[in-house]
Structure formats: C-alpha cells, structure tokens
Amino acid sequence: MANQPDIIAIKIDHDKCTECRMCYVVCREINFNAVIIDTGPQHLHEIDMDRCVYPRCTVCLMYCPAEGSIVESESGRSLVPPAADAWTDEKRFPRRA
C-alpha cells in the first residue's frame, strides 16, 4: 500500500484501564501479539512497540471499553473511543480490497 502512515507509539493509561483484557485478546486473535502482560508484580497490560503497527491497525481501539485508556505516547491524545481519523477505510483492520 502506498503512502502508509508512519508508526505512532501508543501506550496504555493504567489509571483508566479496567484490565478487561479485550485489547490483549483481539491483538492475539489477529496474530500481532503487540499487547503483552508485564512480568512485574501487578501484571499490567503493555503495548510492545516492536510489534504494534498503529495507525495501520486499530483493532485494540475498537474493542476497548475504557474511555481514555489507550493514548498516543508522545501527545497523550486519547484514542478510546477511537478518534475519527483512526477509523477510516484505509486504516481499518482487516483491510478491505
């Protein structure tokens, strides 16, 4: 695909996350495995930026029920519910032909 946007780092805001694991489940379902469980004592969800391809994939944003829990790392912009520019046909996953 031409003109693919650059990868943008995203993270989970643990103050707003409900730990429902929907992001983890859907990311595993599509075999990206970018949402991981931290090995620390609290076992929080984290986003592995070596695997995450946001904004090319927005599946975790579509399934997350906790408003403001996934944000852009640099700007802090909330992505849940997904921003209008994150939910477009060319960015939607899975891609339509």
PyRosetta script that sets phi, psi and omega in degrees:
from pyrosetta import init, pose_from_sequence

init()
pose = pose_from_sequence("MANQPDIIAIKIDHDKCTECRMCYVVCREINFNAVIIDTGPQHLHEIDMDRCVYPRCTVCLMYCPAEGSIVESESGRSLVPPAADAWTDEKRFPRRA")
pose.set_psi(1, 129.1)
pose.set_omega(1, 179.4)
pose.set_phi(2, -78.8)
pose.set_psi(2, 155.3)
pose.set_omega(2, 176.5)
pose.set_phi(3, 59.3)
pose.set_psi(3, 38.5)
pose.set_omega(3, 176.1)
pose.set_phi(4, -66.8)
pose.set_psi(4, 136.1)
pose.set_omega(4, 177.3)
pose.set_phi(5, -68.0)
pose.set_psi(5, 153.9)
pose.set_omega(5, 175.7)
pose.set_phi(6, -66.1)
pose.set_psi(6, 156.2)
pose.set_omega(6, 176.3)
pose.set_phi(7, -69.2)
pose.set_psi(7, 134.9)
pose.set_omega(7, 178.6)
pose.set_phi(8, -115.7)
pose.set_psi(8, 128.3)
pose.set_omega(8, -179.5)
pose.set_phi(9, -69.0)
pose.set_psi(9, 131.9)
pose.set_omega(9, 175.0)
pose.set_phi(10, -125.7)
pose.set_psi(10, 160.4)
pose.set_omega(10, 179.4)
pose.set_phi(11, -147.7)
pose.set_psi(11, 167.7)
pose.set_omega(11, 178.4)
pose.set_phi(12, -96.1)
pose.set_psi(12, 129.7)
pose.set_omega(12, 175.0)
pose.set_phi(13, -87.3)
pose.set_psi(13, 103.1)
pose.set_omega(13, -173.2)
pose.set_phi(14, -68.5)
pose.set_psi(14, -17.5)
pose.set_omega(14, 175.6)
pose.set_phi(15, -72.5)
pose.set_psi(15, -22.7)
pose.set_omega(15, -178.2)
pose.set_phi(16, -109.6)
pose.set_psi(16, -18.1)
pose.set_omega(16, -179.1)
pose.set_phi(17, -68.6)
pose.set_psi(17, 136.5)
pose.set_omega(17, 178.6)
pose.set_phi(18, -95.7)
pose.set_psi(18, 0.2)
pose.set_omega(18, -178.5)
pose.set_phi(19, 58.0)
pose.set_psi(19, 36.9)
pose.set_omega(19, 178.8)
pose.set_phi(20, -74.8)
pose.set_psi(20, -19.2)
pose.set_omega(20, 178.2)
pose.set_phi(21, 74.7)
pose.set_psi(21, 10.8)
pose.set_omega(21, 178.6)
pose.set_phi(22, -63.0)
pose.set_psi(22, -40.4)
pose.set_omega(22, 178.7)
pose.set_phi(23, -60.7)
pose.set_psi(23, -42.3)
pose.set_omega(23, 179.8)
pose.set_phi(24, -63.0)
pose.set_psi(24, -46.4)
pose.set_omega(24, -177.2)
pose.set_phi(25, -65.4)
pose.set_psi(25, -48.5)
pose.set_omega(25, -176.7)
pose.set_phi(26, -70.7)
pose.set_psi(26, -33.9)
pose.set_omega(26, 177.9)
pose.set_phi(27, -66.2)
pose.set_psi(27, -38.0)
pose.set_omega(27, 176.0)
pose.set_phi(28, -68.8)
pose.set_psi(28, -38.4)
pose.set_omega(28, -178.4)
pose.set_phi(29, -59.8)
pose.set_psi(29, -37.0)
pose.set_omega(29, 179.3)
pose.set_phi(30, -92.9)
pose.set_psi(30, 6.0)
pose.set_omega(30, 172.4)
pose.set_phi(31, 67.3)
pose.set_psi(31, 29.8)
pose.set_omega(31, 172.4)
pose.set_phi(32, -88.7)
pose.set_psi(32, -37.1)
pose.set_omega(32, 178.6)
pose.set_phi(33, 55.2)
pose.set_psi(33, 38.0)
pose.set_omega(33, -179.7)
pose.set_phi(34, -86.4)
pose.set_psi(34, -21.8)
pose.set_omega(34, 175.9)
pose.set_phi(35, -92.8)
pose.set_psi(35, 122.2)
pose.set_omega(35, -175.7)
pose.set_phi(36, -122.8)
pose.set_psi(36, 163.9)
pose.set_omega(36, 175.2)
pose.set_phi(37, -100.0)
pose.set_psi(37, 121.4)
pose.set_omega(37, -179.6)
pose.set_phi(38, -64.1)
pose.set_psi(38, 143.4)
pose.set_omega(38, -178.8)
pose.set_phi(39, -83.2)
pose.set_psi(39, 0.6)
pose.set_omega(39, 178.1)
pose.set_phi(40, -65.9)
pose.set_psi(40, 173.9)
pose.set_omega(40, -175.1)
pose.set_phi(41, -63.0)
pose.set_psi(41, -23.6)
pose.set_omega(41, -179.5)
pose.set_phi(42, -92.8)
pose.set_psi(42, -10.1)
pose.set_omega(42, 179.5)
pose.set_phi(43, 51.6)
pose.set_psi(43, 48.3)
pose.set_omega(43, 179.8)
pose.set_phi(44, -75.8)
pose.set_psi(44, 155.6)
pose.set_omega(44, 174.7)
pose.set_phi(45, -76.8)
pose.set_psi(45, 142.4)
pose.set_omega(45, 176.1)
pose.set_phi(46, -137.4)
pose.set_psi(46, 161.8)
pose.set_omega(46, 177.0)
pose.set_phi(47, -109.6)
pose.set_psi(47, 121.5)
pose.set_omega(47, 179.8)
pose.set_phi(48, -83.3)
pose.set_psi(48, 106.9)
pose.set_omega(48, -175.2)
pose.set_phi(49, -72.9)
pose.set_psi(49, -7.1)
pose.set_omega(49, 172.1)
pose.set_phi(50, -76.6)
pose.set_psi(50, -19.8)
pose.set_omega(50, -178.7)
pose.set_phi(51, -111.0)
pose.set_psi(51, -27.9)
pose.set_omega(51, -176.3)
pose.set_phi(52, -72.5)
pose.set_psi(52, 136.9)
pose.set_omega(52, -179.3)
pose.set_phi(53, -119.7)
pose.set_psi(53, 24.2)
pose.set_omega(53, 177.4)
pose.set_phi(54, -57.0)
pose.set_psi(54, 133.8)
pose.set_omega(54, 12.8)
pose.set_phi(55, -95.4)
pose.set_psi(55, 12.1)
pose.set_omega(55, 177.4)
pose.set_phi(56, -68.9)
pose.set_psi(56, -26.6)
pose.set_omega(56, 176.1)
pose.set_phi(57, -128.2)
pose.set_psi(57, 136.2)
pose.set_omega(57, 180.0)
pose.set_phi(58, -130.7)
pose.set_psi(58, 20.8)
pose.set_omega(58, -174.9)
pose.set_phi(59, -58.5)
pose.set_psi(59, -44.4)
pose.set_omega(59, -178.1)
pose.set_phi(60, -61.0)
pose.set_psi(60, -34.6)
pose.set_omega(60, 179.5)
pose.set_phi(61, -67.5)
pose.set_psi(61, -34.2)
pose.set_omega(61, -177.6)
pose.set_phi(62, -72.3)
pose.set_psi(62, -27.8)
pose.set_omega(62, -175.9)
pose.set_phi(63, -100.9)
pose.set_psi(63, -15.3)
pose.set_omega(63, -177.3)
pose.set_phi(64, -70.4)
pose.set_psi(64, 125.8)
pose.set_omega(64, 180.0)
pose.set_phi(65, -91.8)
pose.set_psi(65, -6.2)
pose.set_omega(65, -172.2)
pose.set_phi(66, -99.7)
pose.set_psi(66, 102.8)
pose.set_omega(66, -177.3)
pose.set_phi(67, -53.8)
pose.set_psi(67, 130.3)
pose.set_omega(67, 177.0)
pose.set_phi(68, 78.8)
pose.set_psi(68, 9.0)
pose.set_omega(68, -174.0)
pose.set_phi(69, -85.7)
pose.set_psi(69, -17.8)
pose.set_omega(69, 174.4)
pose.set_phi(70, -119.1)
pose.set_psi(70, 126.4)
pose.set_omega(70, -174.0)
pose.set_phi(71, -133.7)
pose.set_psi(71, 157.9)
pose.set_omega(71, 171.5)
pose.set_phi(72, -70.7)
pose.set_psi(72, 131.7)
pose.set_omega(72, -175.4)
pose.set_phi(73, -60.7)
pose.set_psi(73, -46.8)
pose.set_omega(73, -174.0)
pose.set_phi(74, -74.3)
pose.set_psi(74, -47.2)
pose.set_omega(74, -174.3)
pose.set_phi(75, -90.8)
pose.set_psi(75, -23.3)
pose.set_omega(75, -175.6)
pose.set_phi(76, 79.0)
pose.set_psi(76, 6.2)
pose.set_omega(76, -179.5)
pose.set_phi(77, -63.7)
pose.set_psi(77, 128.7)
pose.set_omega(77, 178.5)
pose.set_phi(78, -69.6)
pose.set_psi(78, 136.8)
pose.set_omega(78, 179.2)
pose.set_phi(79, -112.5)
pose.set_psi(79, 0.9)
pose.set_omega(79, 179.1)
pose.set_phi(80, -125.1)
pose.set_psi(80, 118.1)
pose.set_omega(80, -3.0)
pose.set_phi(81, -64.4)
pose.set_psi(81, 156.3)
pose.set_omega(81, -175.1)
pose.set_phi(82, -57.1)
pose.set_psi(82, 137.5)
pose.set_omega(82, 175.5)
pose.set_phi(83, -67.2)
pose.set_psi(83, 153.3)
pose.set_omega(83, -177.8)
pose.set_phi(84, -55.5)
pose.set_psi(84, -36.6)
pose.set_omega(84, -178.7)
pose.set_phi(85, -75.5)
pose.set_psi(85, -10.4)
pose.set_omega(85, 176.3)
pose.set_phi(86, -89.8)
pose.set_psi(86, -14.0)
pose.set_omega(86, -175.0)
pose.set_phi(87, -117.9)
pose.set_psi(87, 70.9)
pose.set_omega(87, 177.8)
pose.set_phi(88, -122.7)
pose.set_psi(88, 159.6)
pose.set_omega(88, -177.0)
pose.set_phi(89, -57.0)
pose.set_psi(89, -38.0)
pose.set_omega(89, -178.1)
pose.set_phi(90, -76.7)
pose.set_psi(90, -14.8)
pose.set_omega(90, 179.2)
pose.set_phi(91, -106.0)
pose.set_psi(91, -12.1)
pose.set_omega(91, -176.5)
pose.set_phi(92, -65.8)
pose.set_psi(92, 146.8)
pose.set_omega(92, 176.9)
pose.set_phi(93, -123.3)
pose.set_psi(93, 135.0)
pose.set_omega(93, 0.8)
pose.set_phi(94, -76.7)
pose.set_psi(94, 156.9)
pose.set_omega(94, -178.1)
pose.set_phi(95, -65.5)
pose.set_psi(95, 143.9)
pose.set_omega(95, 175.3)
pose.set_phi(96, -98.8)
pose.set_psi(96, 142.2)
pose.set_omega(96, -178.5)
pose.set_phi(97, -74.6)
pose.dump_pdb("model.pdb")
